[in-house]
Amino acid sequence: MTSKRFGYARHLLRSGTRFTMNRSRAGFVRARRSVIPALQMTAAGVGAYLLAENLLGHDAPIFAAVAALIAMGFAKEPRLRKVLEVAIGCTFGVLIGDMLVHVFGQGWSVAVVVLFLSIMLARFLDSGPTFAMQMGLQALLVVLLPAPTDSPLGPFTRSADAVVGGATALAIALLTPKDPRMEPLREIRGVTDELTRALRETASAVRSSDSREAWHALIRSRGIQPKINDVTSALAAARELTRYSPAHRRHRSYMRRLERTADKLDLAVRSLRVMVRRAVSTIDHATLSDEGMQSLAHLLDELADASMLLSRAVRETGPGFDRGMNAAQKSLAAAAAQLHPRRLNIDDLEGETLVLLLRTMVVDLLEATGLDHDDADTQLPDLS
């Protein structure tokens, strides 16, 4: 009995140690990636406070710092639309609060009216929940905190502070010299890495006729969609920076290429999910010959190799990007040339359907490397 308790305690200790190590490792990665946003938030909050204090002569302009910090937020990239939206929300909230306090004075009944009107106006102006939250929060703080009495702007001092804070946050988001390409590249690499793993698992499942492993590949391929969504968000943030920031305008052409790659990868992942689901059915029904199974598994491994080359290509931001894309393109073209049922020793309807699905996915991947649709389609053998 004592040995069982000791074994259970040891198991709990190992589990707790593993959990702590995993959380610590994830925390260090998260902190390392957050250095630049943390510096931006620090510069925005302190800078807005100093500007309002020294430039406008306001005493303790806390609303400038608060508006700047809230506008910057803490995301992977400060999106300009979000910064502008939240900055306007903060300013409107403070302005409404200042106006109503100036007319009706302070008190809990005024706070109720100010908060309700601010939220309703925010919902009228914008559908975003962040906008309503910021307007309501700032208006409530204006009503609850005492108004400055020694400023030439009178009760509207805090509104001016909020404008300074929002403008400071927007300027920092525009001018900070962070490379906008890094976040989209990291997210795209995550997609291509998972695509490679799913193809490897499917190849192994087909080779061993293991439908359970094919189901694991299907689950993995379905799990790529959230990563696709992260790519879309990262590209939208980078596109805003390259469009409006003078420091990043030189990257606009490169970002357009990344957007095309991401769009085609999205289509390829959709095709992958359908193909893997069909592979599960094919394995369950045992419709392929041994030669067909081995040929198909070998082809899937070749596609995984090509996907790995694509993953390496998107790790580059200079001339290496073009070289990597060309290498992935050649590898995909070599695999595409085999995508005919007879060349793969496949002669049944279910296997032919699997080949057709693979052809669609390979065309999407070829387009992701930079080929247009017609050129990608010519890499496939004629089915007639």
N, C-alpha and C positions, 0 to 999 in steps of 0.2 A: 504493500500500500504506500509506504514511504517512497519507494523508488518511482511509483507512478506519479505521485505528487511532484517529486523532483524532476521527472521527465516533462511533466506538464509545465512546471515553472520555467524550465530551460527552454521549452518551446515558446512560451510567452516572451521570454527575454530575447530570444532570437528574432521573433516577429516584431517586437518593439524596436529592437536595434535596426532591423531592416527598414521598418517604417520611418524611423528617425533619419536614417541615412538618405533614404529616397526623398523625404521632404526637405532635408538640408541641401541635397544636391539640386533639387528643383528651385529652392529658394536662392541659392547662389547664382544659378543661371538667370533667374528672373531679375535679381539685383544687378547683375552685370549688364543685362540688356536695358536696364532702367536708368543708367547713369546719365545719359543725355537728357531724357525727359525730366529727371529730377533737377538737373542743372537749369533746364528751361523754366521749370516751375519756380525754382529759387530766384532766378533772375527776374522773372515776371513779377512775383510778389514783392520782393524787396525793391526792385526798380520802380514799380508803380507807386509804392509808398514814398520813396525818396523824391520822385518827380512831383507828386501832389504836394508834398511838404515843402520842397525847396522852390519849385517853379510857380506853384499857385499860392504858396504861403499858408496852406491849411495846417491846422494843429491836429496831430494824430489822425491822419487820413486812412483809417483802417479799412474803409470801404474800397479804396483803390487797390489795396493788397488783396482783399477778399475777392473782388471782381476779377482780378488778374489770375489768381490761383484757380478759381472755379472755371474760368474760361479756358485755361490751358488744359485742365483735367489731367488724367494720367492714363493715356492710351499708348499704344505702340508708336503711333505717329500723331502729333497734334493736327487734326484735320482742320483746314482753314474754315470750311463751312460751319463746323461745330464750334470753333473758337468764336467766329463772328456771331453765330446764333446765341451762344451763351452770354457773350459780352452784351449783346443788345438786350437779352432777357434780364440780365443784372441791372443794366441802366434803366430800363423801363420800370422794373420793380422798385428801384430806389426813387425814381422820379414820381411814380404814382404815390408812394408812401409819403414823400416830401410834400406833395401837393395837398393830400388829404390831411396830413398832420398840420400843415400851415392853415388850413381852413377850419378843421374841427378840433384840433388839439390832440393830446395823447390820452390813452386809456384802453381798457380791454374791449369796449364796444367799438371804438375806432379800429382796433386791430382786427376785429371780426370783419368789419366792412372792407378794410383795406385788403386783407388776405383774400376774401371772396372775389372782390372786383379784379384783383391782380390775376388770379387764376382764370377767371372767366375771360378776361381780355387776352391772356396768353393763349387760351384755347381758340379764341376767335382769330388771332393773328397767325398762329402756327400749330400744326398737328403734332409736333414733337413733344414728348413728355418732359424732356430736359428743359425746354424753354419755359414751360409752365412752372416747373419746380423752382427754377432760378428766379423767375419773377416773383413768385409767392414768398420765397425765402428772403429775398432782399427787401421786399415791401414790409414783411413782418419785422425784420431787424430794425428798419427805419422807425417803425412805430414804437418798438420796445426800448430802443436806446435813446438817450437824451440828444436833442439836436444841438449843434454848435451855435454859439451865440456871438462870437467875435469875428466872424468871417464876413467879407463884403458881399458874398453871395447869399447870406442869410440862410434860410431853411433849405436852399438848394445846393449847399456845399457838398453834401454827400452824393448828389446826382453827378456833380462835376468829378468827384473822386471816382465814381463808377465808370465814367467815360474814360478817364485816364487809365484805369486798370484794364478795361477792355482793349483800348488802343495799344497799350503796352504788350498785352498778350498777343494781339494780332501781329504787331511788329516783330516780336521774337519768333513767332511761328513762321513768318515770312523770311527772316534774315538769318536764322541760325544755320550754320554751315554743315548740317548733317546730310549725308548722301541719301537721297530719297529712294535709291535703287536697292538698298540693303534689305529692307523689310520685305518687299515683294519677292526678291530673289530667295530669301530664306523660306518664305511660304511656298514658293513654287518648288523648291528643292524637296520640301516635305511631301508634296503631291507626287513628284516623280519617284521619290524613294519608296513610297507606299505602292505606287503602280508597279514598280519593279518587284517588290515582295509578293504582291498578289499574283503576278505572272509566274514567278518562281513556284509559288504554292500550287497554282493550277497545273503547271507542268509536272510537278511531282505527283499530284493527285491523278492526272491522266496516265502517267507512266505506271503507277502502282494500282490503278483502278480503285482508288480509295475515295469514295464519295464524301466521307467525313472530312477529309483534308480539303476537298473541293468546297465544302460548306464553309470551312475556315477562310478559304480564299474569297468566297462570296461575302462573308462578314467583313473581311478586311477591305474589299473593294467598296462596300457600302459605307464604310467608315471614312472613306476619302472625301466624301461630300463636305463635311465641316471644314476640312482643309481647303477645299475649293472656295468655300465662302470666305475664309481668312485671306486667301489670295485676292479675291475681289475687293475686300475692304482695304487691304494694303495697297493695291493698285489705285483705288480711288483716292486715297490719301496722297500717294506719290504724284498722281496726275494733277491734283490741286497745287501741290508745291511747285512742280515744274511749269505749271501754267502761270502762276502769279508771283513766284519768288524770283527776283533777279539772280540770286545765287545758284539757282537750279535749272534755269531755262535751257541750258545747254544739253540737258538730259532728255528733252522732250522726244526726240526721235527714237532714242533707245527705249524709252518707256512705251512708245507705241508698239515696238517689236515685242516687248514683254507682254503687253496686253493681248496681242495676237497669239503668242505662245500659250498664254493662260486660257484664252477662249477655246483653242483647239484641244488643249489638255482636258478641259471640262467635257468636251464632246467625247474624247477618247475614254475618259473614265466612265461616262454613261454607257458607251459601247462595251467597255470591259465588264460592267455589272451584268448586262444582258448576256454576254458571251459566257461568263463564268456560271451563271444560272443555267444556261443551256448545257454547259459541260457537266454539271451535276446530274442533269437528266440523262445525258449520254452515258455517263458512267453507271448510273443506276440501271439503265436498260441494257447495258453491255452490247450496244449496237455496233461498235467498231471492232475491226479485226486487230490482232496483235500488232501487225505491221502498221496499221493506221494509228493505233494508240501511240506507238513509239515515234512515228514520224511527227505526229501532232505535238507530242511532248517536247521533241527536239526543236520544233519550230517555236513553241512557246518560250523555251529557254533562250533562243536567239532573240526573240522580241524583248525578253527581260534584259539581255545584254545591251540591246539598242536603247532601252529605257534608261539603263544605268549610264550610258554615254550621254543621253539627254540630261540626266541629273547632273553629271559633271559639267556639261556645257553651261548650265544656268548658274554654276558657281563662279563663272568668270564675268567680269564687267568690261573688259577691253577686247583686244583682237582675239584673245582666247575664246571668247563667246562664239565668234564666227567659225573658228577652227573646230570647236566642240560640236557645234550644230551641224557642220559638214560631215564630221565623223559619224554622228548619230543618224544623219540622213542616209549615208552610204549603207550603214548597217541595217536600217529599216528597209531600204530598197532591196537589199539582198534577201531579207526575209519575205518581202512582198512578192518577189519573183516566184516563190514556192507556193503561193496561196491559190492552188488549184486542186480540187478534190483528187484528180488522178495522180498528181505529183506527190500527194500525201497518202496514197493507197486507201482512199476513202471512197466507198461506193454506195453508201446508204443515205437516205434522205436526212436523217438527224445529223449525221456527220457533215453532210454538205451544208446544212444550215449553220453549223458551227463555223465552217470555213467562211461562209458569207459574212457572218458577224465579225470574224477576225479581219476580213478585208476592209470593212467599214472602219474598224478601230485603227488599222495601220494607215489608212488614208488620213485620218485625223492626226495621228502622230507625225506623219510626213509633213502635213501642213503646219504642225507645231514647230518643226525645224526651219520653216521659211518657204517651203514650196507652195505654189498656188494649187488650187484644187485639180485643175486639168493635168498639170505635171505630176501631181501625186497619183492621180488615177492611172496614168500611163505606166506606172511602175508595176501594176498588177497584171498577171497574165489574162489573156482573153478567155472567157468561159465558153464561148461558142464552139 
